[in-house]
Amino acid sequence: MKLLIISILLSIQIAKAQDALQEPLFSIGPNLSLVAGVNGNAVPDGRKNGLSFSSMPDFGISIFRKFGSTDRLGMSLDINYSSYPFLMTDMNGATPYNVRFNYLTFSPRFYWLYFSIGFEYGIPMAATYGPKIDKTILKNCFTPVIAASYPLMNDEIGVLTVFVRAGYMLTGVYKNYTKDDNFKTIFPPSAWDSYTNDLNPTPVYASFGFSYMFHLY
């Protein structure tokens, strides 16, 4: 009986090893995700942060490279059209504005098993809070990112993966917040002496999506 159990366990391990050897080193494919976000910074007196969702899915291309055919370590790069949404309102919540900043982002990450960690570097492409926001007043952004993914279907052509991702922008969105703040006249600060560039919005986001990665070799 013990010999049978040992034989079964060995067979399972051999099969896993063979599967690992067959895993491709390099893959590339499209990704699509839905995003929710909030401003992670404090706001001037008289305003309140809230949760908002992107008006359209984030989308782009994912590239993945394993360090070795049997390795669980690798690197990934996402090139995406990305959203950083949040809600801004007065203290009573009577006048909500869905604010959305859109960037072309480049996101390299280190990958281990089903988890990855890295950052996004974003170039402003568009922004709105109802009216459009001039993208020239916006900074390029730097956002640390963590993510987890899980393969749903995998064959010789490619793999369908579900993923979740979260990030916290460190740079703030405006080049000069006190000058270019779009809500300065809508929700005037009640205490101007505390209205400083330290209140520059720093969006926090979470996304849920799918990618399909084509095995190249």
C-alpha positions in Angstrom: 0.0 0.0 0.0 2.8 2.4 0.9 4.6 1.5 -2.3 1.4 2.4 -4.3 1.0 5.8 -2.6 4.7 6.6 -3.2 4.4 5.6 -6.8 1.3 7.9 -7.3 3.0 10.8 -5.6 6.1 10.4 -7.8 3.9 10.2 -10.9 2.2 13.5 -9.9 5.6 15.2 -9.4 7.0 13.9 -12.7 3.9 15.1 -14.5 4.2 18.6 -12.9 7.9 18.7 -13.9 7.0 17.8 -17.5 4.3 20.5 -17.6 6.7 23.1 -16.2 9.3 22.1 -18.9 6.7 22.7 -21.6 5.8 26.2 -20.4 6.9 28.8 -22.8 9.5 31.4 -21.9 7.9 34.4 -23.8 4.3 35.4 -24.4 2.4 38.6 -25.4 -1.2 39.6 -25.7 -4.0 42.1 -25.0 -5.4 43.0 -21.6 -8.7 44.6 -20.5 -9.7 45.8 -17.0 -12.3 47.8 -15.1 -10.9 50.4 -12.6 -12.2 51.9 -9.4 -10.3 54.7 -7.6 -10.3 57.3 -4.8 -8.1 60.3 -4.0 -5.6 59.0 -1.4 -4.6 62.5 -0.3 -6.3 65.0 2.1 -8.5 67.6 0.5 -9.0 71.3 1.3 -11.6 72.2 3.9 -15.1 72.0 2.4 -14.5 69.1 0.1 -14.8 65.3 0.5 -13.3 62.4 -1.3 -15.3 59.6 -2.8 -15.1 56.4 -4.9 -15.5 56.5 -8.6 -15.2 54.2 -11.6 -13.5 54.5 -15.0 -16.0 55.4 -17.8 -14.3 52.9 -20.1 -12.1 49.9 -19.5 -8.3 50.2 -19.4 -6.7 48.3 -22.3 -3.3 47.6 -23.7 -0.6 45.0 -24.4 1.0 42.7 -21.9 4.4 41.1 -22.4 5.8 38.3 -20.2 9.2 36.7 -20.0 10.2 33.8 -17.7 13.7 33.6 -16.5 13.8 29.8 -17.2 11.5 27.1 -18.6 11.0 25.6 -15.1 11.2 28.9 -13.2 8.3 30.6 -11.4 10.2 33.9 -11.7 9.9 36.3 -14.5 9.3 39.9 -15.7 6.2 41.5 -17.2 5.6 44.7 -19.0 2.2 46.3 -19.6 1.7 49.2 -22.0 -1.8 50.5 -21.3 -4.2 53.3 -21.7 -4.9 53.7 -18.0 -7.5 55.5 -15.9 -7.1 57.1 -12.4 -10.7 57.9 -11.3 -12.0 59.5 -8.1 -15.0 61.4 -6.8 -14.9 64.9 -5.5 -17.8 66.6 -3.8 -18.7 69.1 -1.1 -19.1 68.0 2.5 -22.8 67.3 2.1 -22.2 65.2 -1.0 -24.7 67.3 -2.9 -22.5 68.2 -5.9 -20.5 65.1 -7.0 -17.9 65.3 -9.7 -16.4 62.2 -11.3 -12.8 63.1 -12.0 -10.8 60.9 -14.4 -7.2 61.2 -15.4 -6.0 59.1 -18.3 -2.4 58.2 -19.0 -0.3 56.2 -21.4 1.4 53.9 -18.9 4.5 51.7 -18.9 4.4 49.2 -16.1 7.4 46.8 -15.6 6.9 44.2 -12.8 8.8 41.3 -11.3 6.7 38.1 -11.3 6.7 35.2 -8.9 4.2 32.4 -9.2 0.9 34.3 -9.3 2.1 37.6 -7.8 4.0 40.6 -9.2 5.3 43.9 -7.9 6.6 46.9 -9.8 5.5 50.4 -10.9 3.7 52.4 -13.5 5.1 55.5 -15.3 2.4 57.5 -17.0 2.2 60.3 -19.6 -1.0 62.4 -19.4 -3.3 61.8 -22.4 -6.6 63.3 -21.3 -8.6 64.3 -18.1 -12.1 65.4 -17.2 -14.3 66.3 -14.3 -17.3 66.9 -16.7 -15.5 69.7 -18.5 -12.1 68.8 -20.0 -8.9 69.4 -18.1 -5.9 70.7 -20.0 -3.4 67.9 -20.0 -0.5 70.3 -20.2 -1.1 71.2 -16.5 -0.7 67.6 -15.5 2.5 65.8 -14.3 3.9 62.6 -15.6 3.0 60.0 -12.9 4.9 57.4 -10.9 2.8 54.7 -9.2 4.0 51.6 -7.3 1.9 48.6 -8.3 1.1 45.2 -6.9 -0.8 42.5 -8.8 -2.0 38.9 -8.7 -3.1 36.7 -11.6 -4.4 33.3 -12.2 -4.7 31.2 -15.4 -8.2 30.2 -16.3 -7.4 28.3 -19.6 -4.0 27.2 -20.9 -3.2 25.4 -24.1 -0.5 25.3 -26.8 -1.7 28.6 -28.3 -2.0 30.8 -25.2 -3.3 31.3 -21.7 -6.4 33.2 -20.6 -5.7 34.9 -17.2 -7.8 36.8 -14.7 -6.0 39.5 -12.7 -6.4 42.1 -10.0 -4.1 45.1 -9.6 -3.7 48.0 -7.3 -1.6 51.1 -7.3 -1.0 54.4 -5.3 0.3 57.4 -7.3 3.1 59.1 -5.5 3.6 62.2 -7.7 0.3 64.0 -7.6 -1.6 64.9 -10.7 -1.0 68.7 -11.1 2.2 70.4 -11.8 1.0 73.4 -9.7 -2.0 72.4 -7.7 -2.9 75.7 -6.1 -2.7 77.4 -9.4 -4.5 74.8 -11.6 -6.9 73.1 -9.2 -10.1 72.8 -11.2 -12.3 72.9 -8.1 -10.8 76.1 -6.6 -13.9 78.2 -7.7 -16.4 75.4 -7.4 -15.5 74.4 -3.8 -13.4 77.4 -2.5 -11.3 76.4 0.5 -12.6 77.7 3.8 -9.1 78.1 5.1 -6.8 79.5 2.4 -3.7 79.4 4.6 -3.9 75.6 4.6 -4.5 75.4 0.8 -1.1 74.3 -0.4 0.5 72.0 -3.0 0.7 69.3 -0.3 -3.0 68.7 -1.2 -2.2 67.7 -4.8 -4.5 64.7 -5.5 -2.7 61.3 -5.4 -5.2 58.7 -6.8 -5.3 55.1 -5.4 -6.9 52.5 -7.7 -7.8 48.9 -7.9 -8.6 47.1 -11.2 -10.0 43.7 -12.2 -9.5 42.3 -15.6 -8.4 39.6 -18.1 -5.5 39.1 -20.5 -5.0 36.6 -23.2 -1.3 35.8 -23.7 -0.1 34.1 -26.9 2.8 31.7 -26.4 5.6 32.7 -28.8 8.4 30.3 -27.6 
